[in-house]
Amino acid sequence: MSVQPGSYRLGPDTATLSVRTGRTGAAAKAGHDLLMHATAWEARLELAADPAQSTVELTADATSLRVREGTGGMQPLGDDERANIHQAIDDEVLERQDIAFRSTAVEGDGTTLGVTGDLTLAGTTKPVAFDLTVAGDGALRATAAVTQTDWGMKPYSALFGALKVADGVEVVLEGHL
């Protein structure tokens, strides 16, 4: 492992936890692909010399997701639309329930660790796996693909279902140890 074994804590001051969404449906051109950041979260990494002894945990306040960017669409994403998106996530998608991840297995060597664990979204816990890459300078990146319906979540839709948020979203953690 290129990083020293030890305990590391990450949060909004040292890293970015982002969610990227896409759009689908007959009216997809009207919607936006979104980049959202969680503004209240914490991750703890216990990295051991033997990767199998390492653990990764993350908790996030689901109501802290904020739209940072909206690309595509027929019009720029305005403040009212951002507020409506935030409200829909809180009320309809994540239902104001905190997000949690706890690793159940870590394997690998060098700079990439394969992490498997339990992710809790909207009150449902399911397994998820992703790679965690740590560079020699402590730069860290992890990307996980999440299919909303796997967790019992209904992807947001509008215009009588003609505009939908794609079921698959990308969750990315980037920062420095």
JOLINWO-V552308 format. One record per helix or strand. SS is the DSSP state (hx for helix, st for strand). FROM is the first residue (numbers start at 1). TO is the last residue. If there is no record, write none. Layout:
[[SS;FROM;TO] [SS;FROM;TO]]
//
This chain:
[[st;6;11] [st;15;21] [st;23;24] [hx;28;30] [st;33;38] [st;41;47] [hx;51;53] [st;55;60] [hx;62;64] [st;65;71] [hx;79;93] [st;99;109] [st;112;121] [st;124;134] [st;139;147] [hx;148;151] [st;157;158] [hx;159;161] [st;163;165] [st;168;176]]
//
